[in-house]
């Protein structure tokens, strides 16, 4: 009787998967992996473009907000004065 119970228990295992079922499961796994990889790739691409756009906007704003008022406070060069050497009216004397 014990032998019959053990034999019966051994026969009650789950039926094995068919080749078609295994192929279908692997296909589903590969598709899920592909979707995950594509999602990561797209997210990385979008982040790269967003960073480049943000950096360029920050650079433009920094250039526009640069304080250029100090340049207007520096006066320009003065014009050269009219210079006339004095006329020497004293004669050179010899000793």
C-alpha positions in Angstrom: 0.0 0.0 0.0 2.8 2.3 0.8 4.4 1.5 -2.6 1.1 2.3 -4.4 0.8 5.7 -2.6 4.4 6.6 -3.5 3.8 5.6 -7.1 0.6 7.6 -7.2 2.4 10.7 -5.8 5.1 10.4 -8.4 2.6 10.4 -11.2 0.8 13.5 -10.0 3.4 16.0 -11.0 2.5 19.0 -13.2 2.6 18.4 -16.9 5.7 19.8 -18.5 5.5 22.8 -20.7 5.4 22.3 -24.4 8.1 23.7 -26.7 5.6 26.3 -27.9 4.9 27.5 -24.4 8.6 27.8 -23.5 9.2 29.8 -26.8 6.2 32.1 -26.0 7.5 32.8 -22.4 11.0 33.6 -23.8 9.5 35.9 -26.4 7.5 37.7 -23.7 10.7 38.1 -21.6 12.7 39.4 -24.6 9.9 41.9 -25.5 9.8 43.2 -21.9 13.6 43.6 -21.9 13.5 45.4 -25.2 10.7 47.8 -23.9 12.8 48.5 -20.8 15.9 49.2 -22.8 14.1 51.4 -25.3 12.5 53.3 -22.5 15.9 53.9 -20.8 17.4 55.0 -24.1 14.6 57.4 -24.9 14.7 58.8 -21.4 18.5 59.3 -21.6 18.1 61.0 -25.0 15.5 63.4 -23.7 17.6 64.2 -20.6 20.6 65.0 -22.8 18.6 67.3 -25.0 16.9 69.0 -22.0 20.3 69.6 -20.3 21.7 71.1 -23.5 18.7 73.4 -23.9 18.8 74.4 -20.3 22.5 75.2 -20.4 22.1 77.3 -23.5 19.2 79.2 -21.9 21.3 79.9 -18.8 24.2 81.1 -20.9 22.0 83.4 -22.9 20.5 84.9 -19.8 23.9 85.3 -18.2 25.1 87.2 -21.3 22.0 89.4 -21.3 22.3 90.2 -17.6 26.0 91.1 -17.7 26.6 94.4 -16.0 27.9 96.7 -18.8 27.1 99.9 -16.9 30.7 100.2 -15.7 31.9 100.7 -19.3 29.7 103.8 -19.6 31.2 105.3 -16.4 34.7 105.4 -17.9 35.3 108.6 -19.7 36.7 108.7 -23.2 40.2 109.9 -24.0 40.7 113.7 -23.8 41.7 115.6 -26.9 45.2 116.8 -27.3 45.7 120.4 -26.2 47.0 122.8 -28.7 50.7 123.3 -27.8 52.8 126.1 -29.1 56.3 126.3 -27.9 57.2 129.6 -26.4 59.3 131.9 -28.5 62.7 132.5 -27.2 63.4 136.2 -27.2 66.6 136.2 -25.2 69.7 135.8 -27.2 72.3 133.3 -26.2 75.3 135.1 -24.8 78.9 133.9 -25.0 81.2 134.1 -22.1 
